[in-house]
Amino acid sequence: MSSPEVQPLEVLLDSAYRYALSLAQHQQQAEDVLQDAWLAVLKAGGPQTRPYLFAAVRSRFLNAHKREQLVPFVSIDQASDFELAGTGEDLDDYCDHVLLNEALAELRAVEREALFLMVVEGYTAEEVALFTDQPRGTVLSLVHRAKSKLKVLLTEPKGEQRHE
């Protein structure tokens, strides 16, 4: 990953919260995961950098779901307030934020995570691969599939969507 940069605390925590929300898809769970991760960083005396805090958030989120042995699924009825702001993508041309939230909830958690890290947080595929312990090609594939699914979900009428 790129060299750790020191960011203002508010910016660091906002970024980590968005990441936790992209994983959890639920506001309260994201807040709990971030709080646990931040406390762990402080107790360990670790660096207060984005990569270190993101690793703690990811670890706390995965540990919370290990017992259930499943990838979290959020139905459209339970879609969260996750917003894909400042992506550089032309997603706003296709939908409103409610429709985007519903479409994001349809992605698998690993697809949301890879998409979030690359598009919102600006990590490269190589950095995401190192961070998530996956091959670079897998990360690129996840992001490609996520974008393809979003395009279908956001552009086709509800009754005509294909199922992959």
C-alpha positions, -999 to +999 in steps of 0.1 A: +000+000+000+010+036-003+031+051+025+009+058+056-001+094+057-012+112+089-047+125+084-068+147+107-086+125+132-121+135+119-111+126+083-096+093+094-127+083+114-151+094+087-133+073+061-132+043+084-169+047+092-177+047+055-156+015+051-174-002+081-207+008+066-198-006+032-191-039+050-219-040+075-247-023+054-262-013+088-255+020+105-255+007+141-233-023+133-209-001+114-207+023+144-200-007+167-173-022+144-156+012+141-157+018+179-142-016+186-115-011+159-106+024+172-103+012+208-081-017+196-058+007+177-055+030+208-049+001+232-023-015+209-006+019+204-007+013+167-003+040+141-033+062+136-033+057+098-059+047+073-044+013+064-040+003+100-074+014+111-090-002+080-073-035+088-087-033+123-122-025+110-121-054+086-108-078+112-136-068+137-163-071+110-150-106+099-147-118+135-183-107+142-196-129+113-173-159+118-196-177+141-225-174+116-203-188+088-221-167+062-216-136+041-240-109+053-270-105+032-292-074+033-326-075+016-338-045-003-362-038+025-333-034+049-310-014+026-288+010+045-279+046+040-246+038+023-238+064-004-212+062-031-203+098-030-175+113-051-168+082-071-160+098-104-185+074-119-216+085-138-239+066-114-259+097-106-270+098-143-287+064-138-304+066-105-312+083-073-295+074-040-323+052-028-321+030-060-283+030-056-285+018-020-309-010-031-285-020-058-255-020-035-274-042-011-277-067-039-239-071-042-220-098-023-201-084+006-167-091-011-179-072-042-190-042-021-158-042-002-135-043-033-157-017-050-157+006-020-119+004-014-111+012-051-138+036-061-145+055-029-112+053-010-090+054-041-069+023-034-053+006-064-061-030-072-027-040-059-033-023-026-067-038-022-052-072-030-026-068-003-052-055+022-077-083+016-052-110+011-066-119-024-049-121-058-049-088-078-068-106-105-095-116-081-099-080-069-102-067-105-127-094-112-148-085-081-148-049-090-157-056-127-186-079-116-198-054-091-199-026-117-216-048-142-242-058-116-248-022-106-252-012-143-278-039-148-296-031-116-296+007-122-304+008-159-329-020-165-365-019-154-372-040-123-391-067-142-364-072-169-333-076-148-313-107-155-301-129-127-265-140-127 
